[in-house]
Amino acid sequence: MGPLGWLLDAQLHVAGSPVLVREIVGNVFGLGSALLGLRRVVWAWPVGMVGNALLLTVFLGGVFVTPQEHDLYGQAGRQVFFFAVSVYGWWRWSRNRRSSGVDGDQPAVAPRWATGRERIGVLLAAVIGTAVAYPVLAALGSWGPLPDAWILTGSLLATYGMARGWVEFWLVWIAVDAVGVPLLLRGGFYPSAAMYLVYGAFCAWGFAAWWRTSRAVRPTRATLPPSYSEVVA
């Protein structure tokens, strides 16, 4: 059995329940991406994409024969969308670095609060996205379609907010985790449920860190050199 075959089939037994090694590894990559995102490092995106690919196979239990045998299409679908949005985030953060001329040790994005218009857009997208995803997931036979619909929608909004550098994206993640933990526990996805708990605490920390950084960055941006102000005027 090669390394890929071992990763697809390997299991551990925790408290008498089988747990896929790839579920653990995928969540470790997800946590690594979150840590790099907290530090605003561009590598947060490709690291997260590896975790997305692994977790896609976990939540399609009927296709990849997982011990839980539950198909969480919302959870699986969000891995695909994560991958796509991560390409955008990777490009945006890389472009920020090039345009600002920062060196390799500097953060790739400056945190800021979303504008009132952007917040309204996020709220509308959350309601509409959940409303649209619910019947689709229910028709596909997803296990727990309503919470799964919010997890899918909220996760995409949080990832997009991270790419834009909005401080509020951490709060969206906390709302996703609050719904995801009980759903995953009931479905028997214990490593993912445990990781959601870790993510929740981590997101609270990340929110505080980005909030502090946004307050420190704002005065610096507000003070423009006289020559530049004259040119703009």
C-alpha positions in Angstrom: 0.0 0.0 0.0 1.4 3.4 -1.0 1.3 6.6 1.0 -1.9 7.7 -0.7 -3.6 4.4 -0.2 -2.6 4.4 3.4 -3.9 7.9 3.9 -7.3 7.0 2.4 -7.8 3.9 4.4 -5.9 4.4 7.7 -8.1 4.6 10.8 -7.7 5.1 14.6 -10.1 4.1 17.3 -11.0 6.7 19.8 -13.3 5.7 22.7 -14.3 2.7 20.6 -15.3 4.7 17.5 -13.3 4.6 14.2 -11.7 7.8 13.2 -10.1 8.5 9.8 -6.5 9.6 9.8 -7.2 11.8 6.8 -9.9 13.7 8.8 -7.3 14.4 11.5 -4.7 15.4 8.9 -7.1 17.6 7.0 -8.1 19.5 10.1 -4.5 19.9 11.1 -3.9 21.6 7.7 -7.0 23.7 8.4 -5.6 24.8 11.8 -2.3 25.6 10.2 -4.0 27.8 7.6 -5.9 29.6 10.4 -2.6 30.2 12.3 -0.9 31.6 9.2 -4.0 33.7 8.5 -3.8 35.2 11.9 -0.3 36.3 11.1 -1.5 37.4 7.6 1.0 35.2 5.8 0.2 34.4 2.2 1.0 30.7 2.7 -2.3 30.4 4.7 -4.1 29.9 1.4 -2.2 27.0 -0.2 -2.0 25.2 3.2 -5.7 25.5 3.6 -6.3 24.1 0.1 -4.5 20.9 1.0 -6.8 20.5 4.0 -9.8 21.2 1.8 -8.9 18.4 -0.6 -8.6 15.9 2.3 -11.8 16.9 4.1 -13.7 16.7 0.8 -13.1 13.0 0.9 -14.2 12.7 4.5 -17.6 14.4 4.1 -18.6 12.4 1.0 -19.0 9.3 3.1 -21.0 7.4 0.5 -18.4 7.9 -2.2 -15.2 7.4 -0.2 -16.6 4.8 2.3 -16.1 6.6 5.6 -17.0 4.9 8.9 -19.8 7.4 9.5 -21.5 6.7 6.1 -23.1 10.2 6.2 -23.0 12.5 3.2 -22.7 16.1 4.4 -23.0 17.7 1.1 -22.8 21.2 2.5 -19.6 20.3 4.4 -18.2 18.6 1.2 -19.4 21.4 -1.1 -17.7 24.1 1.1 -14.4 22.4 0.6 -14.8 22.9 -3.2 -15.8 26.5 -2.7 -13.1 27.0 -0.2 -10.6 25.9 -2.7 -11.9 28.4 -5.3 -12.1 31.3 -2.9 -8.7 30.4 -1.6 -7.3 30.9 -5.1 -8.8 34.4 -5.0 -7.4 35.0 -1.5 -4.0 33.8 -2.5 -4.0 36.0 -5.6 -5.3 39.1 -3.6 -2.8 38.8 -0.7 0.1 38.2 -3.2 -1.0 41.2 -5.2 -1.1 43.3 -2.0 2.4 42.3 -1.2 3.7 43.2 -4.7 1.8 46.5 -4.8 2.9 47.7 -1.4 6.5 46.6 -2.0 6.8 44.9 1.4 9.5 42.3 2.1 9.0 38.7 3.0 8.6 39.3 6.7 5.7 41.7 6.5 2.0 40.8 6.7 0.2 40.5 3.3 -2.9 42.5 4.3 -3.8 45.3 6.7 -6.9 44.5 8.8 -9.8 46.9 8.6 -13.5 47.0 9.6 -16.0 46.4 6.8 -18.0 49.5 5.8 -21.7 49.7 6.6 -22.5 48.8 3.0 -20.2 45.8 3.1 -21.8 44.6 6.3 -25.3 44.8 4.8 -24.1 42.9 1.8 -22.7 40.2 4.1 -26.0 39.9 6.0 -28.0 39.7 2.8 -25.7 37.1 1.4 -25.9 35.1 4.6 -29.7 35.0 4.5 -30.0 34.4 0.7 -27.2 31.9 0.6 -28.7 29.8 3.4 -32.2 30.0 2.0 -30.9 28.8 -1.4 -28.6 26.1 -0.1 -31.1 24.5 2.2 -33.5 23.1 -0.4 -30.6 22.0 -2.6 -28.9 20.1 0.2 -32.2 18.6 1.4 -32.9 17.4 -2.2 -29.4 15.9 -2.4 -30.0 14.0 0.8 -27.5 15.9 3.0 -27.6 14.9 6.6 -28.8 17.9 8.6 -29.5 20.2 5.6 -30.4 23.4 7.4 -27.4 23.7 9.7 -25.3 22.4 6.8 -26.6 25.2 4.6 -25.6 27.8 7.1 -22.1 26.2 7.6 -21.6 26.3 3.8 -22.8 29.9 3.4 -21.1 31.3 6.5 -17.8 29.5 5.7 -17.7 31.1 2.2 -18.5 34.5 3.6 -15.8 34.2 6.3 -13.2 33.1 3.7 -14.1 36.0 1.4 -13.9 38.4 4.4 -10.4 37.1 5.2 -9.3 37.7 1.7 -10.6 41.3 1.9 -9.0 41.8 5.3 -12.2 42.5 7.2 -11.9 42.1 11.0 -15.5 40.8 11.1 -14.6 37.6 9.3 -13.6 36.1 12.6 -17.1 36.7 14.0 -18.6 34.9 11.1 -16.4 31.9 11.7 -17.5 31.8 15.4 -21.1 31.7 14.2 -20.2 28.8 11.9 -18.4 26.9 14.7 -21.4 27.4 17.0 -23.6 25.5 14.5 -21.0 23.1 13.3 -20.0 21.5 16.6 -23.4 19.9 17.5 -24.0 18.8 13.9 -20.6 17.1 13.7 -21.0 15.5 17.1 -24.4 14.0 16.1 -22.9 12.7 12.9 -19.9 11.1 14.5 -17.3 13.3 13.0 -15.4 13.7 16.3 -12.1 15.1 15.1 -13.8 17.7 13.1 -16.2 18.6 16.0 -13.2 18.9 18.3 -11.4 21.1 15.8 -14.4 23.3 15.5 -14.2 23.9 19.3 -10.5 24.8 18.9 -11.4 27.0 16.0 -14.0 28.8 18.1 -11.5 29.7 20.8 -8.9 30.5 18.2 -11.3 32.8 16.3 -12.0 34.8 19.4 -8.2 35.3 19.8 -7.9 36.2 16.1 -10.7 38.7 16.3 -9.0 40.5 19.2 -5.6 40.4 17.5 -7.0 41.8 14.2 -9.0 44.4 16.1 -5.9 45.7 17.8 -4.0 45.7 14.6 -6.7 47.6 12.8 -6.6 50.3 15.5 -2.8 50.6 15.1 -2.9 50.7 11.3 -5.7 53.3 11.0 -3.8 56.4 12.4 -0.8 55.5 10.2 -3.1 55.5 7.1 -4.8 58.7 8.1 -1.6 60.7 8.2 -0.4 61.4 4.7 2.8 63.3 3.8 2.0 66.9 2.8 3.4 66.4 -0.7 1.1 63.4 -1.4 -1.9 65.3 0.0 -1.2 68.2 -2.3 -1.0 65.9 -5.3 -4.3 64.2 -4.5 -6.0 67.5 -4.0 
